[in-house]
Amino acid sequence: MSAMAKYLVNDAAVAYVRKLIDAKQYVLESDWGRSQPDAEAQNAFLERHSWSEYAAWHLGLTDGANDETKARYAFVAGDLRRVHRSALIACVYRASEWRHKQVELAAHDLLQHLDHLSG
């Protein structure tokens, strides 16, 4: 069995997502299965934005993957326009399921911040 990928917390993304939440750039009710950016949406975003802007949407960095490849960035927190509460829940759940504790805690903190501000 192959070793499971390890993820580092993308501190720049955590700060960016927190800033978006503070600016009320979020969606509280969405079906994340339908809202999450597919490959086409990601490619369209990358045609108009830098890799660092793309990275800013991802709470996790894949340990060992090259920068400026999609494989490097994991745990997307929104639809590349706004933060989705459902995305943060998915990040918490997935990170918890695969025991990526630091990513789980970062996503959890952002979710609490969002709920505090929007409550």
Secondary structure, 3 states (H helix, E strand, C coil): CCCCCCEEECHHHHHHHHHHHHCCCEECCCCHHHHCCCHHHHHHHHHHCCHHHHHCCEEEEECCCCCCCHHHEEEECECCCCEEHHHHHHHHHHHHHCCCHHHHHHHHHHHHHHHHHHC
